[in-house]
């Protein structure tokens, strides 16, 4: 999401003095608003927004444009009024000859305007601005009631061909009970090319698909999900059975969109998918063969239960939390990394409820060696990073845009941001010892620290230049009246409360993302009214089920994986081939860095090696990032592989830090890099064992296929590879070639 910034400069206090003086002058010279006058607050401010004047790319920029600065998206009407009437000797307004006002000449291009034409001289926007100027530019701030709600009709719509357009109506509700039609003043925006809205709310289809229409009037905005569906006159709903409520809710959505889900995946695909999702590993040859040969109809559910009980499950899902909680050596030091990672892994192994897990993290303090959750705050060295990370990880809310101005796409204000940040203001550190290896690096810590809470200290709200009062996100009253109240304990209890839907829905959405490849809300940590879920009923049902079952990670995973939705094949059908958000088929995605590296080693039959760790530790079990800094030792080939394939440095509390795209460097690693070739040539690896065994060529090929792809070769594949191996002058080299080819196959590199 693009965030428009509006930072406070060093001269902000002086500008506030000037603004206050200007407002006093305005009050003295402006005419009082009369009945029938254009309202500055309701209409002029709306016109400035509709014309785009107060956007971040225009005069709403932190430095303005062309010497003219407005508040971003009209968040400060007083400042905008002062800028219009008093800035630069009031040259933008001409009360005597309104048509000569720069406020009208510039946007109509009567004089040169870098922003181009925003409206014409015969438009309603021009008329409203002109009438306001002609009336003497009255300020109706004292009499205009507050906008409390915006209603947009129709709401969510599914339009089936030939329907290709709809007209939106926008009604504004004010605190005094007034309801006004503000359709002509509202801003309509679509972030993709599926549809195009005009300035009067007529939305026309440009392509089939789903989109979200954002409707904004003054400080309120509403998101309206829209779907444009082809007629498909021969469509027939297949009515597939449902294993649980997940299937029922996904099927209902697909049926309304005239889509059928894909068929179920085959057993080979399922076991490979399940092992990668739960253990970050491939099944062994024996495990895969046994599962495929099993005729028990309940074998998939039984497999999920077995995998959830294995110790590798806790290790695999500890990796996901380690990324979010910034477990890396530079900030936490080696001992802190080990302690924190072990605590996370143990919590998952015992199926500790996620609300308890969150409560222990948020309220943590004490020694970073003896109280491992305290490392959460050791990695977040200031109140702002603590506030942003906690909101994003535990509540699914991105607050960063509200740091410098009211959030342009959500309800959070700058006051909300700093009052939430103040909750974390009194976290302090006692550094018992710091034996950092680089004396010039002030961000490196090596030694035990004590996290504790001070009795005083608050952050300053730059808008008011006063100390903020601690307030929980979305609450209306301060956190605690007593000065000695424990802010972190109160915060932890609130986050983990059963009625706090922030926490529960954020966690189930993250679990869904890891298993299905896309969140119900996407990005997964960006919950806001203007970013609605693709299936609200599904998100609500998963959230309720999560809470009813004690916030159990294992229960939610089991529920999802035993659904037919999770088990769908990746091959689309003609009705869902363009769908990427309704879970009508499995989304193909690249293996993560750790999954791919461990899979390569597993197929080669050679243990991995990471600098600073014992040989044989799997990539998915490495607690930190790099145990040995590059300046102190060249990374091992395995360390380098993880970096190339996107293992995050853990400097952000966001899933987005992990990269899963493909690059030319990755292609070189797999095709011609030294790691693959050296693993295949190892004297104690799988290829050596196959060459020295008495297995036939056919059996050797079978083993390589089952180890890499969790399936046997097809008849054609088997005939071609056996022929190649038998005809080769160097049998070992031929088997290495087959293994190399399998490791570079899409079926190996991707999770289907």
DRENNU-590964 format. One record per residue (C-alpha): residue in one letter; z, x, y. Coordinates in steps of 0.001 Angstrom, whole numbers, padded with zeros to 6 digits, always signed. Layout:
BEGIN
AZXY ...
% end
This chain:
BEGIN
X+000000+000000+000000 X-000890+001283+003442 X+002153+001471+005706 X+001672+001472+009474 X+004296+003600+011176 X+005974+003317+014553 X+008482+006123+014890 X+011115+006534+017563 X+010394+009486+019890 X+012829+011631+021782 X+012131+009675+024964 X+012857+006289+023409 X+016093+005813+025336 X+014369+006396+028673 X+011611+003990+027709 X+014220+001347+026906 X+015676+001737+030397 X+012217+001260+031907 X+011581-001717+029657 X+014858-003366+030664 X+013996-002910+034332 X+010540-004304+033744 X+011940-007354+032017 X+014265-007989+034932 X+011299-007815+037276 X+009329-010170+035053 X+012100-012705+035142 X+012048-012548+038925 X+008304-013047+039443 X+007089-015086+036432 X+006719-018785+036875 X+008790-021012+034604 X+006915-022461+031673 X+005743-026024+032246 X+004782-028721+029818 X+001284-028052+028597 X+001441-024320+029416 X+000345-021812+026820 X+003425-020364+025128 X+003655-016573+025215 X+005876-016486+022130 X+003981-019013+020014 X+000389-018555+021121 X-000269-015395+023146 X+001565-013249+020597 X-000359-015001+017815 X-003685-014359+019573 X-002863-010643+019880 X-002203-010568+016135 X-005278-012604+015227 X-007497-010317+017297 X-005966-007282+015570 X-004667-005800+018836 X-001202-004985+017471 X-002297-003434+014165 X-001364+000131+013302 X-004969+001289+013731 X-005079-000189+017232 X-002477-000669+019979 X+000300-001201+017440 X+000033+002500+016583 X+003163+004566+017226 X+001400+006155+020196 X-000705+003163+021172 X-004394+003429+021996 X-005952+004273+025347 X-002561+004317+027030 X-001769+000752+025908 X+000979+000298+023311 X+002093-002921+021635 X+004788-003419+019028 X+003484-003245+015483 X+002375-006722+014369 X+004215-008271+017285 X+007734-007514+016099 X+009029-007070+019680 X+007694-009748+022086 X+009838-008445+024968 X+008282-005002+024705 X+004787-006496+024536 X+005410-008678+027577 X+006577-005655+029539 X+003525-003663+028421 X+001179-006445+029547 X+002785-007226+032899 X+004324-003977+034159 X+002833-001005+032347 X+000323+001069+034389 X+001014-000912+037576 X+000183-004247+035917 X-003515-003401+035872 X-004118-005333+032655 X-003331-008723+034215 X-004878-010342+037337 X-003020-013537+038192 X-005271-014259+041159 X-008525-013888+039205 X-007603-014295+035537 X-011154-013636+034322 X-010944-010133+035806 X-007921-009212+033696 X-008441-006235+031424 X-006685-008269+028753 X-009838-010435+028721 X-012532-007983+029778 X-011778-005400+027097 X-011742-007551+023930 X-014891-009421+025044 X-016651-006083+025758 X-017273-007026+029380 X-016053-003476+029941 X-016124-000671+027385 X-013583-001096+024605 X-013128+001421+021813 X-011893-001339+019515 X-015110-003311+019911 X-015466-007056+020483 X-012431-008968+019285 X-013452-012425+020533 X-015981-014015+022892 X-015611-015561+026333 X-016120-019082+024928 X-013577-018694+022117 X-010188-020439+021797 X-008520-017009+021937 X-010049-016262+025322 X-009101-019700+026639 X-005494-019400+025529 X-005020-015974+027093 X-006751-017060+030303 X-004644-020221+030610 X-001479-018185+030167 X-002552-015719+032894 X-003615-018534+035211 X-000186-020168+034763 X+001470-017008+036073 X+002209-015324+032725 X+005417-017262+032028 X+007890-015984+029472 X+009280-018818+027361 X+011646-016641+025363 X+014712-018628+026403 X+013272-021984+025393 X+011069-021298+022368 X+012779-022233+019077 X+012783-019739+016242 X+010089-019913+013558 X+011890-020630+010279 X+009165-021392+007736 X+005456-021300+007175 X+003784-023791+004829 X+000268-023087+003584 X-001726-025736+001756 X-003196-025801-000732 X-000995-023383-002656 X-002078-021383-005683 X-005541-022510-006800 X-007893-021996-009719 X-011418-022883-008609 X-013939-023393-011380 X-017619-023034-010634 X-019375-024729-008784 X-016290-024807-006545 X-016662-021723-004379 X-014589-022360-001272 X-011463-024033+000080 X-009958-024592+003495 X-006378-023555+004168 X-004028-025400+006491 X-001032-023646+008019 X+002000-025535+009310 X+004787-023789+011233 X+008324-025156+011079 X+010661-024292+013964 X+014430-024319+014245 X+014447-027414+016489 X+012638-029469+013851 X+009170-029183+015346 X+006248-028823+012952 X+002959-027527+014376 X-000470-026943+012901 X-001126-023250+013584 X-004184-022790+011374 X-006303-021629+014317 X-003659-019053+015273 X-002922-017696+011793 X-004282-014447+010394 X-006042-014664+007020 X-006575-011560+004945 X-007806-010711+001443 X-007402-007151+000196 X-010456-007084-002071 X-014013-008381-002327 X-013373-011416-004486 X-013273-013756-001477 X-013765-013710+002279 X-011707-015848+004703 X-012910-016748+008192 X-010634-017020+011221 X-010168-020767+010704 X-008909-020501+007134 X-012108-021244+005217 X-012095-019019+002114 X-015430-018402+000369 X-015957-016858-003034 X-017813-013537-003091 X-017287-012742-006761 X-015548-014203-009793 X-012015-012954-010249 X-008484-013255-008916 X-007155-012324-005513 X-004260-013002-003153 X-004824-014517+000272 X-002233-013376+002828 X-001592-015858+005613 X+000401-014652+008624 X+001633-016346+011774 X+003973-014426+014060 X+006631-012765+011873 X+006164-015030+008832 X+003623-014596+006051 X+002774-016386+002827 X+000816-015184-000189 X-001541-017640-001894 X-002902-016564-005313 X-006507-017662-005854 X-008741-017457-008916 X-012485-018066-008937 X-013591-018844-012478 X-017142-019104-013832 X-018039-022495-015299 X-018556-021296-018892 X-019916-024734-019913 X-019676-023862-023591 X-016081-022641-023361 X-013753-023847-026095 X-010093-022894-026200 X-009374-021179-029518 X-005739-022354-029565 X-004281-019206-031176 X-000763-019548-032639 X+002225-018363-030619 X+004897-016078-032040 X+007325-016663-029160 X+007596-017852-025547 X+005590-014861-024292 X+002511-016044-026147 X+002980-019633-024984 X+003096-018626-021312 X+000234-016126-021515 X-001918-018583-023486 X-001288-021290-020859 X-002460-018965-018119 X-005533-017850-020055 X-006520-021411-020897 X-006372-022397-017222 X-008660-019452-016440 X-011061-020388-019267 X-010376-017216-021183 X-009644-016720-024849 X-007451-013814-025916 X-008947-011083-028049 X-008293-010912-031784 X-005219-009132-033115 X-005564-005381-033541 X-005796-003940-037030 X-002853-002302-038804 X-003946+001258-038061 X-004137+000514-034345 X-000800-001292-034387 X+001197+001461-036076 X-000280+004122-033802 X+000411+001961-030738 X+003975+001202-031822 X+004839+004837-032589 X+003467+006049-029258 X+005187+003303-027253 X+008584+003635-028904 X+008798+007261-030060 X+006126+009106-028040 X+004863+010324-031435 X+002077+009635-033891 X+003033+008342-037312 X+002779+010895-040083 X-000062+010640-042560 X+002288+009205-045185 X+003810+006659-042768 X+000427+005424-041580 X-001010+005120-045076 X+002023+003283-046402 X+002011+000797-043537 X-001691-000002-043832 X-001361-000470-047593 X+001653-002790-047265 X+000741-006469-047777 X+003987-007933-046419 X+003105-010395-043602 X+006311-009472-041770 X+005673-005736-041817 X+004931-005437-038090 X+008272-006921-037042 X+010022-004789-039653 X+008298-001676-038317 X+009471-002433-034774 X+013061-002745-036020 X+012841+000555-037904 X+011434+002407-034899 X+014060+000997-032545 X+016745+002381-034874 X+015315+005907-034983 X+016861+008629-032790 X+013436+009472-031347 X+013454+006065-029606 X+016377+007045-027381 X+014711+010377-026622 X+011402+008740-025712 X+012919+006184-023352 X+015335+008723-021870 X+012199+010525-020711 X+011178+007492-018645 X+014575+007295-016954 X+014662+011059-016453 X+011490+010788-014410 X+012974+008049-012198 X+016354+009734-011750 X+014834+013098-010731 X+016230+015226-013521 X+014946+018704-012696 X+016526+022146-012626 X+016155+023124-008971 X+018513+020459-007654 X+020749+019718-010632 X+020787+023206-012225 X+020350+023803-015940 X+023760+022582-017057 X+023544+019461-014902 X+020114+018645-016345 X+021406+018961-019887 X+024494+016840-019202 X+022641+014090-017331 X+019825+013861-019878 X+022282+013735-022788 X+024202+010900-021107 X+021007+008868-020605 X+019860+009509-024166 X+023264+008542-025581 X+023351+005368-023466 X+019993+004254-024856 X+020950+005224-028407 X+024015+002970-028299 X+021967+000177-026644 X+024236+000197-023627 X+023391-002905-021553 X+021152-001909-018656 X+023437-003620-016142 X+026316-001438-017364 X+024015+001595-017289 X+023151+000833-013666 X+026767+000145-012731 X+027931+003494-014098 X+025158+005342-012268 X+025626+003656-008895 X+029426+003926-008839 X+029455+007486-010222 X+031392+010341-008695 X+033309+013392-009818 X+032114+016613-011416 X+028376+016818-012088 X+029252+018674-015296 X+032022+016418-016608 X+030841+013088-015154 X+027086+013241-015861 X+026099+010058-013929 X+027303+011779-010738 X+024106+013819-010925 X+022312+010708-009665 X+023707+011431-006200 X+023428+015188-006567 X+019637+014730-006645 X+019704+012483-003552 X+021152+014576-000766 X+021150+012126+002169 X+021824+008406+002768 X+018159+007565+003327 X+016962+009012+000013 X+019860+007302-001794 X+019095+003937-000208 X+015356+004084-000858 X+015717+005336-004440 X+018372+002764-005380 X+016329-000108-003960 X+013176+001048-005718 X+014646+001925-009131 X+017210-000825-009576 X+015884-003668-007402 X+012132-003090-007467 X+011957-003028-003668 X+010113-000472-001553 X+011932-000218+001755 X+010204+002821+003233 X+008091+000839+005705 X+011205-000673+007307 X+012564+002730+008296 X+010612+002850+011546 X+009819-000832+012168 X+010142-004229+010537 X+008326-004216+007209 X+004743-005387+007845 X+004388-007056+004439 X+007903-008229+003649 X+010957-009861+005177 X+012965-006648+005519 X+013747-005659+009088 X+014690-002306+010510 X+018274-003572+010747 X+018193-004475+007033 X+017053-000935+006258 X+019816+000877+008140 X+022598-001513+007137 X+021566-001029+003492 X+021393+002736+004063 X+024895+002687+005546 X+026248+001638+002133 X+025495+005223+000998 X+026577+007017+004167 X+029946+008244+002903 X+028801+009978-000266 X+029786+013639+000078 X+029579+016809-002010 X+031965+019629-002685 X+030002+022665-003859 X+032358+024642-006081 X+029855+027413-006622 X+026198+028012-005851 X+024588+030928-007613 X+021049+030075-006584 X+018469+032628-007503 X+016587+032352-004218 X+018913+032942-001259 X+016283+031601+001142 X+015831+028280-000650 X+018412+025902+000813 X+017350+023130-001597 X+018246+025053-004748 X+021682+024569-006289 X+023129+026361-009288 X+026738+025539-009981 X+029184+022710-010363 X+029515+020112-007606 X+031939+017280-006994 X+030567+013974-005713 X+033155+012033-003703 X+033472+009271-001117 X+034625+010039+002409 X+036807+007588+004339 X+034552+007566+007381 X+030981+008086+008437 X+028092+005728+009151 X+024380+006066+009812 X+022968+005307+013248 X+020481+002505+013672 X+017766+003999+015917 X+016842+000568+017240 X+020302-000126+018636 X+021509+003502+018827 X+024801+002254+017398 X+026539+002801+014080 X+025251+000481+011376 X+027501-001792+009348 X+027082-001634+005562 X+025291-004695+004170 X+023750-005357+000771 X+020044-006073+000652 X+019288-009733+001342 X+022918-010611+002099 X+023899-012068+005482 X+027429-010683+005818 X+028699-007076+005918 X+029690-005466+002637 X+033431-005247+003269 X+035744-005678+006187 X+038353-003174+005024 X+037696+000420+006014 X+039069+001693+002726 X+036830-000554+000603 X+034856+001330-002012 X+031249+000771-001029 X+029721+002146-004204 X+031940+000032-006465 X+031008-003085-004511 X+027337-002122-004639 X+027450-001456-008389 X+029108-004821-009074 X+026497-006624-006949 X+023494-004885-008511 X+024695-005573-012054 X+025829-009162-011432 X+024180-011700-013781 X+022956-013775-010835 X+021253-010809-009161 X+017637-011517-010068 X+016533-008396-008166 X+017854-006157-010919 X+016914-008171-014008 X+013333-008903-013003 X+012751-005283-011950 X+013910-004014-015340 X+011907-006453-017474 X+008829-005766-015373 X+009251-002019-015937 X+009687-002514-019706 X+006596-004738-019780 X+004640-002064-017894 X+005517+000655-020398 X+004478-001516-023343 X+001442-003354-021919 X+000124-000752-019465 X+000407-002987-016401 X+003301-004778-014773 X+003484-008532-014283 X+004137-007398-010726 X+001982-004396-009875 X+002939-001840-008563 X+005984-002335-010729 X+008562-001363-008082 X+007012-003327-005210 X+008423-006845-005467 X+007706-008848-002327 X+006512-012298-001370 X+003109-010885-000430 X+002685-009251-003868 X+003168-012174-006273 X+003364-011747-010056 X+000211-012369-012066 X+002170-014804-014249 X+005316-016047-012449 X+006437-018252-015339 X+006265-015295-017742 X+008304-013062-015421 X+010930-015784-014952 X+011193-016414-018702 X+011530-012723-019539 X+014181-012356-016838 X+016215-015275-018194 X+015906-013991-021755 X+016990-010508-020663 X+020116-011857-018959 X+020959-014241-021813 X+020854-011322-024263 X+023187-009078-022330 X+020571-006960-020512 X+019623-005346-023808 X+016705-002929-023654 X+016167-003150-027415 X+016125-006950-027437 X+013520-007159-024687 X+011326-004518-026324 X+011562-006294-029690 X+010682-009643-028087 X+007617-008200-026386 X+006365-006156-029341 X+006662-009023-031828 X+004542-011263-029604 X+000849-011692-030355 X+000125-010656-026761 X+001383-007139-027438 X-000602-006980-030677 X-003988-007991-029229 X-006943-005683-029764 X-008385-003724-026860 X-011942-004939-027494 X-012602-007828-025087 X-014621-010953-025795 X-017208-012534-023525 X-014590-014643-021728 X-012067-011897-020910 X-014201-008770-020535 X-013462-008521-016798 X-009770-009390-017021 X-007295-006622-016228 X-004208-008583-015139 X-003596-011512-017486 X-003002-009574-020732 X-005879-011217-022594 X-006512-007951-024437 X-004837-004575-024739 X-005483-002219-021835 X-006824+001142-022955 X-004984+004040-021346 X-004733+007789-021713 X-001840+009277-023603 X+000850+010707-021353 X+001165+014472-021027 X+004084+014612-023466 X+002497+012231-025973 X-000748+014158-026010 X+000844+017579-026357 X+003187+016481-029141 X+000243+014797-030893 X-001819+017981-030689 X+001029+019998-032204 X+001637+017358-034856 X-001988+017378-036005 X-002128+021189-035912 X+001168+021417-037802 X+002568+023981-035345 X+005819+023543-033337 X+005624+023685-029512 X+007174+026388-027354 X+008556+025915-023838 X+010052+028722-021786 X+013823+028483-021732 X+014051+026159-024745 X+014204+026790-028498 X+010936+026733-030414 X+010228+023359-031932 X+011694+021185-029169 X+009163+018400-028644 X+007552+017882-025232 X+009024+014393-025083 X+012518+015795-025629 X+012498+018442-022876 X+015346+017402-020535 X+013962+018795-017297 X+010675+020031-015879 X+010379+023833-015829 X+013432+025713-017036 X+011927+029025-015917 X+010382+029198-012467 X+006813+030441-012282 X+007861+033303-010021 X+010258+034539-012707 X+008078+034115-015756 X+004637+032909-016610 X+004724+029343-017991 X+004016+029020-021681 X+000727+027405-022676 X+002662+024237-023477 X+004360+024238-020055 X+000965+024639-018402 X-000549+021869-020530 X+002094+019369-019378 X+001458+020225-015734 X-002309+019847-016090 X-001941+016461-017781 X+000347+015004-015132 X+004000+015528-016043 X+005754+014730-012739 X+007794+017344-010849 X+010473+014635-010428 X+010704+014789-006672 X+010239+011018-006242 X+012026+007993-007693 X+008770+006326-008619 X+006573+005821-011673 X+003660+006617-009362 X+004557+010322-009430 X+003263+010606-012990 X-000516+010955-013003 X-002519+009472-015865 X-006032+009951-014529 X-008515+012413-015989 X-009604+015675-014371 X-012030+018485-015089 X-009078+020782-015757 X-007910+018482-018539 X-011382+018530-020094 X-011353+022332-020092 X-007886+022332-021702 X-009053+020167-024585 X-012572+021519-025047 X-012274+025237-024419 X-008649+025930-023540 X-006746+028576-025485 X-003978+026230-026643 X-006045+024085-029032 X-007895+027037-030504 X-004723+029070-031019 X-002917+026153-032667 X-005752+025575-035106 X-005864+029300-035966 X-002114+029608-036613 X-001427+031152-040061 X+001357+028611-040723 X-000493+025567-039423 X-002053+022564-041123 X-005515+024150-041435 X-004100+027147-043297 X-002246+024849-045676 X-005372+022780-046315 X-007555+025848-046957 X-005057+027308-049412 X-004494+024013-051236 X-006424+022711-054227 X-007411+019520-052397 X-011051+018495-052450 X-013053+018447-049232 X-012820+014652-049228 X-009014+014768-049473 X-008816+017373-046723 X-010934+015226-044409 X-008806+012188-045261 X-005645+014044-044239 X-007104+015195-040930 X-008250+011671-040043 X-004966+010038-040988 X-002936+012671-039104 X-004997+012365-035899 X-006162+008734-035809 X-003724+006955-038159 X-006667+005754-040227 X-008992+007097-042860 X-012583+008051-042103 X-015323+005452-042420 X-017884+005931-045170 X-020371+007498-042766 X-017742+009725-041126 X-016529+010930-044491 X-019992+011697-045813 X-020983+013643-042688 X-017809+015727-042426 X-017583+016502-046152 X-021199+017618-046099 X-020517+019806-043052 X-017461+021474-044611 X-019089+022054-048011 X-022190+023606-046443 X-020261+025949-044138 X-020172+029679-044815 X-016596+029768-043429 X-014645+026832-044828 X-011643+027424-042568 X-013824+027474-039484 X-015466+024236-040581 X-012081+022503-041012 X-010989+023807-037598 X-014151+022307-036146 X-013381+018929-037704 X-009808+019001-036381 X-011038+020086-032936 X-013517+017211-032905 X-010837+014693-033820 X-008521+015976-031073 X-011311+015493-028528 X-012267+012027-029732 X-011538+009105-027406 X-009646+007470-030250 X-007198+010380-030197 X-006897+010848-026439 X-006450+007173-025637 X-003919+004558-026591 X-005796+001432-027689 
% end
